[in-house]
C-alpha cells in the first residue's frame, strides 16, 4: 500500500477500520468462515451461509461503511431473511474493513471477486448483489466491469458520486478535494453515476431509498435511475420515515414486499 493511499485512507475510514467482532445473538456455528483474494492479492474475509429449503440462487452482501462491516447483515437480519427465502449468502469485508487486508480504494474489485467466488462455491444458479451505501455504490461500479457475475442487484442508499456523499463530513470532504488535485484518477475512476450507464449483461436493478435519509436522499436515486435506464432494467422504491441503510429495520414489511418478489422474478 502506497504512502499516499495510507495517508488518504485515514480521514475516510480510519475510525471504522477496527478489529471485527461477532454481532451479539448471532449463532457462530451457523456460518462458515471463508477467504478469497482480490486482483491485488489481498486476503478478503467472508461468511458463507447455505440456503434453507429449495435453493433459488446466491447473494453477495456488500456492507455499508461502518465498524460492523459484514456484521451489518447479521445484526439487522438481512442474512437470515435471504437464507430463509432460499438463497446461499456470502457476507464479506471489503479490503481494510473487518477481517480483510487493506490494499487499495478499488472496492468494486473486491465485490467483483466476491461474486466470482460465490458463483464458484454455489456451483450453479444465478448470483445477485445486495448492497447498502458504500457497498451499493461500489457494487454498481463492479457491475460495469467485464465479466460481472451479477444478474440482479438490490442497492440501498446509493450515492451518485463521492462528493455527493462525503460533503456531509467536512474533514473527509476536504481530503477528497485534495485527492482530486494530487491523485485525480482516483475519484474519476470511482463514479457510480458514470458506471451506471454501462452495466454488463442488462441486469435487473432495484434502488431503495428512505425519505428521511440525509446522506443519500431519493433525489440521488432519481439521478441514478436515469443513468441506469439504457444498460439495465431499473426500478426504484422509496420508504417513508426511513433513514440511511435502515429500510429492513424500520420498514420491514415494505422491504420484504419489495425485495423478495424482485429477487424471485430475477431468478427466472
N, C-alpha and C positions, 0 to 999 in steps of 0.2 A: 504494500500500500504506500503510495507516494506521500511525501511530507505535506504537499498541498491538499491532497484528499483528506489526510488525517486532520489537518487544521480546519478545513471547511466542514468536516463531519460534526465537530463538537457543537456549534450553535444550533444545528438542526436536530441531532439525535442523541447528543451526549447524555441527557437526563433519562433517556429511555433505554439505553443500551446497558442493562444491568443483568446480574445473574438471574436465570429463569427459575421460577418455582411453579409447581403444580397448583392449579386453582383449587380452592377448598371444595370439598364434597365431590370431587371427581374420582371415579374408580380407576386407579392407575392400571390395574390388571386388565382393564377392558381395552387397552391401547397398546400397540406395538411401536416402540421407538425405532425409527429408521433414519438413514442418512443417504444423501446423494450429493453430487457436485455440480456446480455451475460451470460456465465456459472458462472462467478464470481458475478453476480447480479448487475453489473454496468449498469446504465441507458445510453442507446445509442440513439442519436437523429437522425432523418431522415426526408426526404421529400418524399411524395408519390405523384406521378403524374399518372393520368389514361391515358390509350392509347386513341388515336384518330382514329376513324374508326373501321374496323374489328380487333378484338384482336388476335394477333399472339402468345403472351406469356408475360412473365415478366422478367425484367432485374434488377439485383442488380449492382449498380455502386460503385466500391471501389476506393476511391480517391488516388492520389499521395500525397507524403509528401509536406505540404505547409500550409500557413495560411488560404488559401481559403477552405481547407478541402472539404466537399461535394459541396461547391460552385464552384469548378473547373468545374464540369459537367454542371452547369448552365451558367457559364461565357463563356465557349467556344462552347456552342451549342450542346454538345452531347445529353443532356437530351431531347431537343426538336426534334432532329433528330430521336431518338428512339421512342418517343411518336407519332410523325407523321407517323412512319412506323408501328404502331400498337402494341407497347409494353407498358405495365404498367412499371413504373420505380420507384425504390427505390434508392435514393441517401442518403448516411448516413455518419456520422462522426465516425471514429474509436475511440476507447477509448482514452481520453486525448486530442483529437483534436476537434475543433469547439465547439459544444454544448454538447459533450458527456463526461461523467465522466471518469477520469483516474483511472486505476486499475492494469494494467499489460502490459507485452510485448506480450501477446498472441493475436495478431491481427488476426491470422487465425480463432480464436474462434469467434471474432466479425463478421467476414464475413460469417462464417457458420450459425450463428444465424440470420444474416440479410437475408440470403437465406431462412431459415426456416420461418421467419416472413413473407417475401414476398410471399412465397408459400401459407401460410395460408390466407393471405389477398386476394390474387388473387382467391383462391378457386379452380382453375383448370388450366390446361395448363403447359407448360414447364417453367423452371426457368433457365436463363442464367446469366453469370457473365461478366461484363465489368470492367476491372481493368487497372490501369496505375501505373507503377513503384512500389512504396510502396504497393498500393492496389493490383497490379498484382502479385507481389511476394507472399504476404500473401494469396491472393485468390487461388493461385496454391497450397499452403500448405493446405488450407481449403478443397480443392477438394480431398485431400488424406485421409481425416478423415471419419470415419464410419458415414453413413447417409448423406453424402454430397448431397445437393439438386440440384446441378448444372449439367445440361446435356450438356452444351456447355459454352465455355469461349473465349472472345477476350481479350488478355493480351498484353498490350503495354509497352515496355521498362522493361521487367522482368530481374532481376538480379539473377544469379545462387546461390550466397551466400552473406552473409552480408559483408565480407571483400572485395568482388569484387566491391561492391557499395561504401562503406564508405572510401575506400582508397583515394578518391578524397577530403576528409575532414579531415585534419590532427588531429585536436583535438578529433573529434568523433572516428576516426580510432584508436587513442591511447586508448581511453576509451573502445573501442570494444576489443582490445587486452588485456586490463586489465581484462575485464569481462570474457575472456576465461580462466583466471587464477583463479579469485575469485568466478566465477559463471559459470563454464564450461558447465553445462547442458543447459544454456540459448541459446547460439549460436548453439549448436549441435541440439537443437530442432527446429530451425528456418532456415532450409536449403531448399530452393525451388528446387535445383537440385536433392536432395535426395528424396523429396516428389514427384517430377515429375515421379519417377519410379513406384509409387504405387497409382495412382489416382483411385477413385472408379467409377465403372459403365461404363468404357470405354467412357468417354465424348469426344466430338469434341473440339479441341483447335486450335485457330488461334493466332499465335505470330506475333506481329507487332514491327518493329524497324525502326529507321531513320539512314541513313548512316552518318549523321552529329552529332550523339549522342555520346558524350564522356563519359557519365556515364554508359550507358548500350548499348554498340555497338552491331552490328549484330552478332559478334562472340559469345556473350552471348546467343543469340537465337539459334545459331547452337549447342552449348553445350546442351541447354535445349531441343531442338528438338530430339536430340539423346536419352536423358534421358526419354523423354515422349513417345517415339515410342512404347514401349511394353504395356503401360497402357492407350493409348488414340489414337484418330485419329487426328494427328497433322499436321498442315501446317504453313508456315511462309511467310511473305511478308516484304520486305524492301522498304522504301520510300526514294527517292533521295532528298537530301538537307534538310531533316527534323531532328530537334534536339529532345531532351528528352521530351517525352509526348505530342508533338505538331503535331501529324500526321493530326488530323482533321483541325486544324487551318491553317497549312502550305501546306497540300496536300489534300484538301477537296474532290475533285473529286475522286482521287485514293482511299482515305479512304472509301468513301461511296461505291465505286465499289467493294471493298474487303469485307467490314464488313456486309453490308445489305444482300447480297446473302448468305454469310456464315450463318448468323442468320436464314434466311428464310429456308435454307436447314436443319438446326439443328432442326427446328420445326417438321420435317417430321418423 
